[in-house]
Amino acid sequence: MHDSPRYRYNAADCLVAAKEARQPYYRKLRLSMAASWLSLAQQHDAMHIMLGRRDTAERRILVGR
């Protein structure tokens, strides 16, 4: 399951909430949460790519290519 689109959606939600926040504390909190969601999405994408490459390499070894 590829969750990074969901993480990016959560980040966008946080950005909207930050824009609507009236108090600076909550604005900063929401911006921090958005950054965390984006970081998680990037980590998930990187792991997905890395595991995909590993699976491809293992298949090549198994079939002798």
Predicted model as a PDB file, atoms N, CA, C, CB and O in Angstrom, pLDDT in the B-factor column:
MODEL        1                                                                  
ATOM      1  N   MET A   1       0.843  -1.184   0.000  1.00 46.00           N  
ATOM      2  CA  MET A   1       0.000   0.000   0.000  1.00 46.00           C  
ATOM      3  C   MET A   1       0.887   1.245   0.000  1.00 46.00           C  
ATOM      4  CB  MET A   1      -0.958  -0.001   1.223  1.00 46.00           C  
ATOM      5  O   MET A   1       1.809   1.353   0.808  1.00 46.00           O  
ATOM      6  N   HIS A   2       0.614   2.160  -0.883  1.00 64.00           N  
ATOM      7  CA  HIS A   2       1.418   3.362  -0.995  1.00 64.00           C  
ATOM      8  C   HIS A   2       0.718   4.498  -0.253  1.00 64.00           C  
ATOM      9  CB  HIS A   2       1.661   3.733  -2.481  1.00 64.00           C  
ATOM     10  O   HIS A   2      -0.284   5.032  -0.729  1.00 64.00           O  
ATOM     11  N   ASP A   3       1.247   4.863   0.909  1.00 89.00           N  
ATOM     12  CA  ASP A   3       0.589   5.827   1.782  1.00 89.00           C  
ATOM     13  C   ASP A   3       1.036   7.267   1.580  1.00 89.00           C  
ATOM     14  CB  ASP A   3       0.818   5.447   3.191  1.00 89.00           C  
ATOM     15  O   ASP A   3       0.441   8.171   2.166  1.00 89.00           O  
ATOM     16  N   SER A   4       2.059   7.512   0.777  1.00 91.00           N  
ATOM     17  CA  SER A   4       2.563   8.878   0.673  1.00 91.00           C  
ATOM     18  C   SER A   4       1.517   9.882   0.160  1.00 91.00           C  
ATOM     19  CB  SER A   4       3.762   8.898  -0.237  1.00 91.00           C  
ATOM     20  O   SER A   4       1.545  11.030   0.602  1.00 91.00           O  
ATOM     21  N   PRO A   5       0.603   9.518  -0.741  1.00 94.00           N  
ATOM     22  CA  PRO A   5      -0.427  10.503  -1.103  1.00 94.00           C  
ATOM     23  C   PRO A   5      -1.290  10.909   0.099  1.00 94.00           C  
ATOM     24  CB  PRO A   5      -1.320   9.939  -2.209  1.00 94.00           C  
ATOM     25  O   PRO A   5      -1.676  12.071   0.229  1.00 94.00           O  
ATOM     26  N   ARG A   6      -1.580   9.959   0.956  1.00 96.00           N  
ATOM     27  CA  ARG A   6      -2.358  10.273   2.158  1.00 96.00           C  
ATOM     28  C   ARG A   6      -1.562  11.205   3.078  1.00 96.00           C  
ATOM     29  CB  ARG A   6      -2.747   8.972   2.911  1.00 96.00           C  
ATOM     30  O   ARG A   6      -2.122  12.135   3.658  1.00 96.00           O  
ATOM     31  N   TYR A   7      -0.257  10.953   3.209  1.00 96.00           N  
ATOM     32  CA  TYR A   7       0.585  11.808   4.040  1.00 96.00           C  
ATOM     33  C   TYR A   7       0.632  13.226   3.471  1.00 96.00           C  
ATOM     34  CB  TYR A   7       2.008  11.225   4.148  1.00 96.00           C  
ATOM     35  O   TYR A   7       0.590  14.202   4.220  1.00 96.00           O  
ATOM     36  N   ARG A   8       0.719  13.333   2.154  1.00 97.00           N  
ATOM     37  CA  ARG A   8       0.732  14.658   1.526  1.00 97.00           C  
ATOM     38  C   ARG A   8      -0.614  15.364   1.697  1.00 97.00           C  
ATOM     39  CB  ARG A   8       1.076  14.537   0.033  1.00 97.00           C  
ATOM     40  O   ARG A   8      -0.662  16.583   1.864  1.00 97.00           O  
ATOM     41  N   TYR A   9      -1.685  14.610   1.657  1.00 97.00           N  
ATOM     42  CA  TYR A   9      -3.015  15.183   1.898  1.00 97.00           C  
ATOM     43  C   TYR A   9      -3.091  15.723   3.326  1.00 97.00           C  
ATOM     44  CB  TYR A   9      -4.131  14.120   1.656  1.00 97.00           C  
ATOM     45  O   TYR A   9      -3.614  16.815   3.551  1.00 97.00           O  
ATOM     46  N   ASN A  10      -2.573  14.964   4.286  1.00 97.00           N  
ATOM     47  CA  ASN A  10      -2.551  15.425   5.680  1.00 97.00           C  
ATOM     48  C   ASN A  10      -1.718  16.696   5.814  1.00 97.00           C  
ATOM     49  CB  ASN A  10      -1.993  14.326   6.607  1.00 97.00           C  
ATOM     50  O   ASN A  10      -2.088  17.607   6.554  1.00 97.00           O  
ATOM     51  N   ALA A  11      -0.600  16.757   5.103  1.00 98.00           N  
ATOM     52  CA  ALA A  11       0.246  17.956   5.134  1.00 98.00           C  
ATOM     53  C   ALA A  11      -0.526  19.156   4.589  1.00 98.00           C  
ATOM     54  CB  ALA A  11       1.546  17.733   4.314  1.00 98.00           C  
ATOM     55  O   ALA A  11      -0.460  20.249   5.151  1.00 98.00           O  
ATOM     56  N   ALA A  12      -1.244  18.954   3.512  1.00 98.00           N  
ATOM     57  CA  ALA A  12      -2.038  20.041   2.933  1.00 98.00           C  
ATOM     58  C   ALA A  12      -3.110  20.512   3.909  1.00 98.00           C  
ATOM     59  CB  ALA A  12      -2.687  19.591   1.615  1.00 98.00           C  
ATOM     60  O   ALA A  12      -3.359  21.711   4.037  1.00 98.00           O  
ATOM     61  N   ASP A  13      -3.737  19.573   4.590  1.00 98.00           N  
ATOM     62  CA  ASP A  13      -4.728  19.917   5.618  1.00 98.00           C  
ATOM     63  C   ASP A  13      -4.101  20.793   6.703  1.00 98.00           C  
ATOM     64  CB  ASP A  13      -5.322  18.636   6.246  1.00 98.00           C  
ATOM     65  O   ASP A  13      -4.698  21.775   7.144  1.00 98.00           O  
ATOM     66  N   CYS A  14      -2.906  20.428   7.121  1.00 98.00           N  
ATOM     67  CA  CYS A  14      -2.207  21.200   8.150  1.00 98.00           C  
ATOM     68  C   CYS A  14      -1.880  22.607   7.651  1.00 98.00           C  
ATOM     69  CB  CYS A  14      -0.918  20.478   8.579  1.00 98.00           C  
ATOM     70  O   CYS A  14      -1.961  23.571   8.412  1.00 98.00           O  
ATOM     71  N   LEU A  15      -1.513  22.725   6.384  1.00 98.00           N  
ATOM     72  CA  LEU A  15      -1.218  24.043   5.825  1.00 98.00           C  
ATOM     73  C   LEU A  15      -2.460  24.932   5.790  1.00 98.00           C  
ATOM     74  CB  LEU A  15      -0.641  23.900   4.419  1.00 98.00           C  
ATOM     75  O   LEU A  15      -2.389  26.129   6.071  1.00 98.00           O  
ATOM     76  N   VAL A  16      -3.579  24.340   5.448  1.00 98.00           N  
ATOM     77  CA  VAL A  16      -4.840  25.089   5.456  1.00 98.00           C  
ATOM     78  C   VAL A  16      -5.160  25.539   6.881  1.00 98.00           C  
ATOM     79  CB  VAL A  16      -6.003  24.226   4.882  1.00 98.00           C  
ATOM     80  O   VAL A  16      -5.534  26.690   7.103  1.00 98.00           O  
ATOM     81  N   ALA A  17      -5.013  24.634   7.837  1.00 98.00           N  
ATOM     82  CA  ALA A  17      -5.283  24.965   9.232  1.00 98.00           C  
ATOM     83  C   ALA A  17      -4.319  26.044   9.733  1.00 98.00           C  
ATOM     84  CB  ALA A  17      -5.177  23.707  10.109  1.00 98.00           C  
ATOM     85  O   ALA A  17      -4.712  26.907  10.518  1.00 98.00           O  
ATOM     86  N   ALA A  18      -3.072  26.001   9.289  1.00 98.00           N  
ATOM     87  CA  ALA A  18      -2.099  27.023   9.693  1.00 98.00           C  
ATOM     88  C   ALA A  18      -2.510  28.388   9.149  1.00 98.00           C  
ATOM     89  CB  ALA A  18      -0.679  26.654   9.199  1.00 98.00           C  
ATOM     90  O   ALA A  18      -2.406  29.405   9.835  1.00 98.00           O  
ATOM     91  N   LYS A  19      -2.974  28.386   7.911  1.00 97.00           N  
ATOM     92  CA  LYS A  19      -3.405  29.646   7.302  1.00 97.00           C  
ATOM     93  C   LYS A  19      -4.596  30.238   8.045  1.00 97.00           C  
ATOM     94  CB  LYS A  19      -3.762  29.433   5.828  1.00 97.00           C  
ATOM     95  O   LYS A  19      -4.724  31.457   8.155  1.00 97.00           O  
ATOM     96  N   GLU A  20      -5.462  29.374   8.553  1.00 97.00           N  
ATOM     97  CA  GLU A  20      -6.667  29.822   9.246  1.00 97.00           C  
ATOM     98  C   GLU A  20      -6.444  30.100  10.737  1.00 97.00           C  
ATOM     99  CB  GLU A  20      -7.750  28.790   9.088  1.00 97.00           C  
ATOM    100  O   GLU A  20      -7.302  30.694  11.391  1.00 97.00           O  
ATOM    101  N   ALA A  21      -5.307  29.677  11.269  1.00 97.00           N  
ATOM    102  CA  ALA A  21      -5.034  29.839  12.704  1.00 97.00           C  
ATOM    103  C   ALA A  21      -4.898  31.323  13.046  1.00 97.00           C  
ATOM    104  CB  ALA A  21      -3.744  29.068  13.112  1.00 97.00           C  
ATOM    105  O   ALA A  21      -4.264  32.093  12.324  1.00 97.00           O  
ATOM    106  N   ARG A  22      -5.502  31.691  14.149  1.00 96.00           N  
ATOM    107  CA  ARG A  22      -5.448  33.084  14.578  1.00 96.00           C  
ATOM    108  C   ARG A  22      -4.270  33.347  15.507  1.00 96.00           C  
ATOM    109  CB  ARG A  22      -6.741  33.468  15.267  1.00 96.00           C  
ATOM    110  O   ARG A  22      -3.766  34.468  15.567  1.00 96.00           O  
ATOM    111  N   GLN A  23      -3.837  32.339  16.219  1.00 97.00           N  
ATOM    112  CA  GLN A  23      -2.739  32.514  17.171  1.00 97.00           C  
ATOM    113  C   GLN A  23      -1.444  31.972  16.574  1.00 97.00           C  
ATOM    114  CB  GLN A  23      -3.056  31.807  18.514  1.00 97.00           C  
ATOM    115  O   GLN A  23      -1.432  30.891  15.984  1.00 97.00           O  
ATOM    116  N   PRO A  24      -0.359  32.720  16.728  1.00 97.00           N  
ATOM    117  CA  PRO A  24       0.930  32.293  16.176  1.00 97.00           C  
ATOM    118  C   PRO A  24       1.366  30.910  16.649  1.00 97.00           C  
ATOM    119  CB  PRO A  24       1.990  33.294  16.536  1.00 97.00           C  
ATOM    120  O   PRO A  24       1.960  30.156  15.879  1.00 97.00           O  
ATOM    121  N   TYR A  25       1.082  30.568  17.903  1.00 97.00           N  
ATOM    122  CA  TYR A  25       1.474  29.246  18.418  1.00 97.00           C  
ATOM    123  C   TYR A  25       0.845  28.138  17.582  1.00 97.00           C  
ATOM    124  CB  TYR A  25       1.059  29.093  19.900  1.00 97.00           C  
ATOM    125  O   TYR A  25       1.526  27.192  17.184  1.00 97.00           O  
ATOM    126  N   TYR A  26      -0.447  28.255  17.318  1.00 97.00           N  
ATOM    127  CA  TYR A  26      -1.137  27.212  16.558  1.00 97.00           C  
ATOM    128  C   TYR A  26      -0.709  27.210  15.092  1.00 97.00           C  
ATOM    129  CB  TYR A  26      -2.651  27.402  16.658  1.00 97.00           C  
ATOM    130  O   TYR A  26      -0.652  26.159  14.453  1.00 97.00           O  
ATOM    131  N   ARG A  27      -0.407  28.399  14.567  1.00 98.00           N  
ATOM    132  CA  ARG A  27       0.089  28.476  13.191  1.00 98.00           C  
ATOM    133  C   ARG A  27       1.414  27.719  13.073  1.00 98.00           C  
ATOM    134  CB  ARG A  27       0.268  29.958  12.751  1.00 98.00           C  
ATOM    135  O   ARG A  27       1.602  26.919  12.156  1.00 98.00           O  
ATOM    136  N   LYS A  28       2.334  27.982  14.015  1.00 98.00           N  
ATOM    137  CA  LYS A  28       3.630  27.300  14.004  1.00 98.00           C  
ATOM    138  C   LYS A  28       3.471  25.805  14.225  1.00 98.00           C  
ATOM    139  CB  LYS A  28       4.551  27.888  15.071  1.00 98.00           C  
ATOM    140  O   LYS A  28       4.173  25.004  13.608  1.00 98.00           O  
ATOM    141  N   LEU A  29       2.556  25.429  15.100  1.00 98.00           N  
ATOM    142  CA  LEU A  29       2.310  24.006  15.365  1.00 98.00           C  
ATOM    143  C   LEU A  29       1.835  23.297  14.099  1.00 98.00           C  
ATOM    144  CB  LEU A  29       1.269  23.835  16.493  1.00 98.00           C  
ATOM    145  O   LEU A  29       2.325  22.220  13.762  1.00 98.00           O  
ATOM    146  N   ARG A  30       0.884  23.905  13.407  1.00 98.00           N  
ATOM    147  CA  ARG A  30       0.359  23.294  12.177  1.00 98.00           C  
ATOM    148  C   ARG A  30       1.412  23.243  11.069  1.00 98.00           C  
ATOM    149  CB  ARG A  30      -0.866  24.068  11.687  1.00 98.00           C  
ATOM    150  O   ARG A  30       1.470  22.280  10.306  1.00 98.00           O  
ATOM    151  N   LEU A  31       2.241  24.283  10.986  1.00 98.00           N  
ATOM    152  CA  LEU A  31       3.317  24.264   9.988  1.00 98.00           C  
ATOM    153  C   LEU A  31       4.327  23.163  10.304  1.00 98.00           C  
ATOM    154  CB  LEU A  31       4.024  25.634   9.929  1.00 98.00           C  
ATOM    155  O   LEU A  31       4.841  22.503   9.401  1.00 98.00           O  
ATOM    156  N   SER A  32       4.602  22.977  11.574  1.00 98.00           N  
ATOM    157  CA  SER A  32       5.508  21.908  11.990  1.00 98.00           C  
ATOM    158  C   SER A  32       4.916  20.537  11.663  1.00 98.00           C  
ATOM    159  CB  SER A  32       5.808  22.012  13.495  1.00 98.00           C  
ATOM    160  O   SER A  32       5.621  19.635  11.209  1.00 98.00           O  
ATOM    161  N   MET A  33       3.619  20.397  11.898  1.00 98.00           N  
ATOM    162  CA  MET A  33       2.949  19.138  11.571  1.00 98.00           C  
ATOM    163  C   MET A  33       2.975  18.878  10.062  1.00 98.00           C  
ATOM    164  CB  MET A  33       1.496  19.159  12.079  1.00 98.00           C  
ATOM    165  O   MET A  33       3.176  17.745   9.625  1.00 98.00           O  
ATOM    166  N   ALA A  34       2.772  19.933   9.276  1.00 98.00           N  
ATOM    167  CA  ALA A  34       2.815  19.783   7.818  1.00 98.00           C  
ATOM    168  C   ALA A  34       4.203  19.321   7.374  1.00 98.00           C  
ATOM    169  CB  ALA A  34       2.442  21.115   7.120  1.00 98.00           C  
ATOM    170  O   ALA A  34       4.327  18.442   6.521  1.00 98.00           O  
ATOM    171  N   ALA A  35       5.239  19.915   7.956  1.00 98.00           N  
ATOM    172  CA  ALA A  35       6.603  19.515   7.611  1.00 98.00           C  
ATOM    173  C   ALA A  35       6.849  18.057   7.983  1.00 98.00           C  
ATOM    174  CB  ALA A  35       7.624  20.422   8.316  1.00 98.00           C  
ATOM    175  O   ALA A  35       7.518  17.330   7.248  1.00 98.00           O  
ATOM    176  N   SER A  36       6.317  17.634   9.108  1.00 98.00           N  
ATOM    177  CA  SER A  36       6.483  16.238   9.534  1.00 98.00           C  
ATOM    178  C   SER A  36       5.778  15.282   8.584  1.00 98.00           C  
ATOM    179  CB  SER A  36       5.948  16.045  10.956  1.00 98.00           C  
ATOM    180  O   SER A  36       6.324  14.235   8.236  1.00 98.00           O  
ATOM    181  N   TRP A  37       4.561  15.637   8.161  1.00 97.00           N  
ATOM    182  CA  TRP A  37       3.833  14.789   7.209  1.00 97.00           C  
ATOM    183  C   TRP A  37       4.578  14.686   5.879  1.00 97.00           C  
ATOM    184  CB  TRP A  37       2.416  15.340   6.976  1.00 97.00           C  
ATOM    185  O   TRP A  37       4.659  13.610   5.287  1.00 97.00           O  
ATOM    186  N   LEU A  38       5.120  15.813   5.415  1.00 97.00           N  
ATOM    187  CA  LEU A  38       5.870  15.787   4.152  1.00 97.00           C  
ATOM    188  C   LEU A  38       7.139  14.948   4.273  1.00 97.00           C  
ATOM    189  CB  LEU A  38       6.228  17.212   3.716  1.00 97.00           C  
ATOM    190  O   LEU A  38       7.507  14.223   3.349  1.00 97.00           O  
ATOM    191  N   SER A  39       7.799  15.057   5.419  1.00 97.00           N  
ATOM    192  CA  SER A  39       8.996  14.248   5.654  1.00 97.00           C  
ATOM    193  C   SER A  39       8.646  12.758   5.652  1.00 97.00           C  
ATOM    194  CB  SER A  39       9.659  14.640   6.993  1.00 97.00           C  
ATOM    195  O   SER A  39       9.366  11.938   5.082  1.00 97.00           O  
ATOM    196  N   LEU A  40       7.552  12.437   6.286  1.00 96.00           N  
ATOM    197  CA  LEU A  40       7.109  11.041   6.310  1.00 96.00           C  
ATOM    198  C   LEU A  40       6.796  10.542   4.895  1.00 96.00           C  
ATOM    199  CB  LEU A  40       5.868  10.888   7.213  1.00 96.00           C  
ATOM    200  O   LEU A  40       7.129   9.409   4.547  1.00 96.00           O  
ATOM    201  N   ALA A  41       6.166  11.378   4.092  1.00 95.00           N  
ATOM    202  CA  ALA A  41       5.866  10.996   2.703  1.00 95.00           C  
ATOM    203  C   ALA A  41       7.148  10.749   1.919  1.00 95.00           C  
ATOM    204  CB  ALA A  41       5.028  12.085   2.010  1.00 95.00           C  
ATOM    205  O   ALA A  41       7.242   9.784   1.161  1.00 95.00           O  
ATOM    206  N   GLN A  42       8.128  11.618   2.101  1.00 95.00           N  
ATOM    207  CA  GLN A  42       9.401  11.452   1.396  1.00 95.00           C  
ATOM    208  C   GLN A  42      10.125  10.185   1.850  1.00 95.00           C  
ATOM    209  CB  GLN A  42      10.298  12.678   1.620  1.00 95.00           C  
ATOM    210  O   GLN A  42      10.691   9.459   1.033  1.00 95.00           O  
ATOM    211  N   GLN A  43      10.102   9.927   3.149  1.00 94.00           N  
ATOM    212  CA  GLN A  43      10.734   8.707   3.662  1.00 94.00           C  
ATOM    213  C   GLN A  43      10.034   7.468   3.108  1.00 94.00           C  
ATOM    214  CB  GLN A  43      10.706   8.689   5.207  1.00 94.00           C  
ATOM    215  O   GLN A  43      10.681   6.490   2.733  1.00 94.00           O  
ATOM    216  N   HIS A  44       8.732   7.523   3.063  1.00 93.00           N  
ATOM    217  CA  HIS A  44       7.957   6.387   2.550  1.00 93.00           C  
ATOM    218  C   HIS A  44       8.272   6.146   1.081  1.00 93.00           C  
ATOM    219  CB  HIS A  44       6.446   6.629   2.736  1.00 93.00           C  
ATOM    220  O   HIS A  44       8.448   5.005   0.654  1.00 93.00           O  
ATOM    221  N   ASP A  45       8.343   7.238   0.304  1.00 92.00           N  
ATOM    222  CA  ASP A  45       8.686   7.104  -1.116  1.00 92.00           C  
ATOM    223  C   ASP A  45      10.083   6.509  -1.292  1.00 92.00           C  
ATOM    224  CB  ASP A  45       8.603   8.469  -1.817  1.00 92.00           C  
ATOM    225  O   ASP A  45      10.289   5.622  -2.120  1.00 92.00           O  
ATOM    226  N   ALA A  46      11.031   7.004  -0.512  1.00 91.00           N  
ATOM    227  CA  ALA A  46      12.410   6.511  -0.611  1.00 91.00           C  
ATOM    228  C   ALA A  46      12.477   5.030  -0.255  1.00 91.00           C  
ATOM    229  CB  ALA A  46      13.345   7.321   0.309  1.00 91.00           C  
ATOM    230  O   ALA A  46      13.171   4.262  -0.920  1.00 91.00           O  
ATOM    231  N   MET A  47      11.770   4.633   0.779  1.00 89.00           N  
ATOM    232  CA  MET A  47      11.773   3.230   1.191  1.00 89.00           C  
ATOM    233  C   MET A  47      11.114   2.362   0.122  1.00 89.00           C  
ATOM    234  CB  MET A  47      11.049   3.058   2.544  1.00 89.00           C  
ATOM    235  O   MET A  47      11.572   1.256  -0.166  1.00 89.00           O  
ATOM    236  N   HIS A  48      10.049   2.869  -0.453  1.00 85.00           N  
ATOM    237  CA  HIS A  48       9.345   2.142  -1.511  1.00 85.00           C  
ATOM    238  C   HIS A  48      10.271   1.929  -2.708  1.00 85.00           C  
ATOM    239  CB  HIS A  48       8.068   2.905  -1.945  1.00 85.00           C  
ATOM    240  O   HIS A  48      10.312   0.838  -3.276  1.00 85.00           O  
ATOM    241  N   ILE A  49      11.011   2.963  -3.089  1.00 86.00           N  
ATOM    242  CA  ILE A  49      11.953   2.859  -4.204  1.00 86.00           C  
ATOM    243  C   ILE A  49      13.068   1.878  -3.865  1.00 86.00           C  
ATOM    244  CB  ILE A  49      12.543   4.241  -4.550  1.00 86.00           C  
ATOM    245  O   ILE A  49      13.425   1.023  -4.675  1.00 86.00           O  
ATOM    246  N   MET A  50      13.613   2.012  -2.657  1.00 83.00           N  
ATOM    247  CA  MET A  50      14.715   1.142  -2.255  1.00 83.00           C  
ATOM    248  C   MET A  50      14.280  -0.328  -2.233  1.00 83.00           C  
ATOM    249  CB  MET A  50      15.243   1.558  -0.873  1.00 83.00           C  
ATOM    250  O   MET A  50      14.996  -1.197  -2.728  1.00 83.00           O  
ATOM    251  N   LEU A  51      13.124  -0.595  -1.666  1.00 84.00           N  
ATOM    252  CA  LEU A  51      12.647  -1.980  -1.601  1.00 84.00           C  
ATOM    253  C   LEU A  51      12.304  -2.499  -2.993  1.00 84.00           C  
ATOM    254  CB  LEU A  51      11.418  -2.087  -0.679  1.00 84.00           C  
ATOM    255  O   LEU A  51      12.515  -3.675  -3.287  1.00 84.00           O  
ATOM    256  N   GLY A  52      11.784  -1.640  -3.838  1.00 81.00           N  
ATOM    257  CA  GLY A  52      11.489  -2.041  -5.213  1.00 81.00           C  
ATOM    258  C   GLY A  52      12.744  -2.432  -5.963  1.00 81.00           C  
ATOM    259  O   GLY A  52      12.749  -3.410  -6.711  1.00 81.00           O  
ATOM    260  N   ARG A  53      13.794  -1.681  -5.768  1.00 68.00           N  
ATOM    261  CA  ARG A  53      15.068  -2.006  -6.422  1.00 68.00           C  
ATOM    262  C   ARG A  53      15.625  -3.305  -5.874  1.00 68.00           C  
ATOM    263  CB  ARG A  53      16.089  -0.870  -6.232  1.00 68.00           C  
ATOM    264  O   ARG A  53      16.167  -4.122  -6.618  1.00 68.00           O  
ATOM    265  N   ARG A  54      15.490  -3.492  -4.566  1.00 62.00           N  
ATOM    266  CA  ARG A  54      15.988  -4.722  -3.951  1.00 62.00           C  
ATOM    267  C   ARG A  54      15.229  -5.924  -4.497  1.00 62.00           C  
ATOM    268  CB  ARG A  54      15.860  -4.658  -2.414  1.00 62.00           C  
ATOM    269  O   ARG A  54      15.830  -6.944  -4.834  1.00 62.00           O  
ATOM    270  N   ASP A  55      13.903  -5.802  -4.584  1.00 57.00           N  
ATOM    271  CA  ASP A  55      13.101  -6.905  -5.119  1.00 57.00           C  
ATOM    272  C   ASP A  55      13.489  -7.225  -6.548  1.00 57.00           C  
ATOM    273  CB  ASP A  55      11.616  -6.570  -5.049  1.00 57.00           C  
ATOM    274  O   ASP A  55      13.579  -8.394  -6.923  1.00 57.00           O  
ATOM    275  N   THR A  56      13.720  -6.193  -7.350  1.00 56.00           N  
ATOM    276  CA  THR A  56      14.111  -6.392  -8.741  1.00 56.00           C  
ATOM    277  C   THR A  56      15.466  -7.100  -8.817  1.00 56.00           C  
ATOM    278  CB  THR A  56      14.166  -5.042  -9.485  1.00 56.00           C  
ATOM    279  O   THR A  56      15.648  -8.017  -9.618  1.00 56.00           O  
ATOM    280  N   ALA A  57      16.412  -6.671  -7.982  1.00 49.00           N  
ATOM    281  CA  ALA A  57      17.743  -7.294  -7.969  1.00 49.00           C  
ATOM    282  C   ALA A  57      17.647  -8.754  -7.531  1.00 49.00           C  
ATOM    283  CB  ALA A  57      18.700  -6.517  -7.029  1.00 49.00           C  
ATOM    284  O   ALA A  57      18.323  -9.613  -8.098  1.00 49.00           O  
ATOM    285  N   GLU A  58      16.823  -9.042  -6.537  1.00 53.00           N  
ATOM    286  CA  GLU A  58      16.659 -10.424  -6.069  1.00 53.00           C  
ATOM    287  C   GLU A  58      16.050 -11.291  -7.155  1.00 53.00           C  
ATOM    288  CB  GLU A  58      15.785 -10.470  -4.808  1.00 53.00           C  
ATOM    289  O   GLU A  58      16.454 -12.440  -7.330  1.00 53.00           O  
ATOM    290  N   ARG A  59      15.076 -10.751  -7.890  1.00 54.00           N  
ATOM    291  CA  ARG A  59      14.464 -11.522  -8.979  1.00 54.00           C  
ATOM    292  C   ARG A  59      15.478 -11.822 -10.071  1.00 54.00           C  
ATOM    293  CB  ARG A  59      13.269 -10.765  -9.569  1.00 54.00           C  
ATOM    294  O   ARG A  59      15.479 -12.917 -10.633  1.00 54.00           O  
ATOM    295  N   ARG A  60      16.346 -10.852 -10.377  1.00 54.00           N  
ATOM    296  CA  ARG A  60      17.366 -11.077 -11.387  1.00 54.00           C  
ATOM    297  C   ARG A  60      18.335 -12.179 -10.961  1.00 54.00           C  
ATOM    298  CB  ARG A  60      18.125  -9.787 -11.665  1.00 54.00           C  
ATOM    299  O   ARG A  60      18.757 -12.995 -11.780  1.00 54.00           O  
ATOM    300  N   ILE A  61      18.679 -12.194  -9.692  1.00 52.00           N  
ATOM    301  CA  ILE A  61      19.589 -13.230  -9.173  1.00 52.00           C  
ATOM    302  C   ILE A  61      18.913 -14.597  -9.264  1.00 52.00           C  
ATOM    303  CB  ILE A  61      20.003 -12.924  -7.694  1.00 52.00           C  
ATOM    304  O   ILE A  61      19.540 -15.585  -9.645  1.00 52.00           O  
ATOM    305  N   LEU A  62      17.633 -14.642  -8.915  1.00 54.00           N  
ATOM    306  CA  LEU A  62      16.920 -15.922  -8.915  1.00 54.00           C  
ATOM    307  C   LEU A  62      16.760 -16.501 -10.318  1.00 54.00           C  
ATOM    308  CB  LEU A  62      15.554 -15.752  -8.278  1.00 54.00           C  
ATOM    309  O   LEU A  62      16.829 -17.715 -10.509  1.00 54.00           O  
ATOM    310  N   VAL A  63      16.548 -15.630 -11.288  1.00 58.00           N  
ATOM    311  CA  VAL A  63      16.353 -16.145 -12.646  1.00 58.00           C  
ATOM    312  C   VAL A  63      17.638 -16.137 -13.466  1.00 58.00           C  
ATOM    313  CB  VAL A  63      15.295 -15.332 -13.358  1.00 58.00           C  
ATOM    314  O   VAL A  63      17.631 -16.525 -14.634  1.00 58.00           O  
ATOM    315  N   GLY A  64      18.736 -15.699 -12.865  1.00 60.00           N  
ATOM    316  CA  GLY A  64      20.025 -15.742 -13.532  1.00 60.00           C  
ATOM    317  C   GLY A  64      20.281 -14.649 -14.528  1.00 60.00           C  
ATOM    318  O   GLY A  64      21.015 -14.853 -15.494  1.00 60.00           O  
ATOM    319  N   ARG A  65      19.691 -13.484 -14.318  1.00 53.00           N  
ATOM    320  CA  ARG A  65      19.936 -12.358 -15.248  1.00 53.00           C  
ATOM    321  C   ARG A  65      20.826 -11.344 -14.621  1.00 53.00           C  
ATOM    322  CB  ARG A  65      18.632 -11.695 -15.674  1.00 53.00           C  
ATOM    323  O   ARG A  65      21.143 -10.331 -15.245  1.00 53.00           O  
TER     324      ARG A  65                                                      
ENDMDL                                                                          
END                                                                             
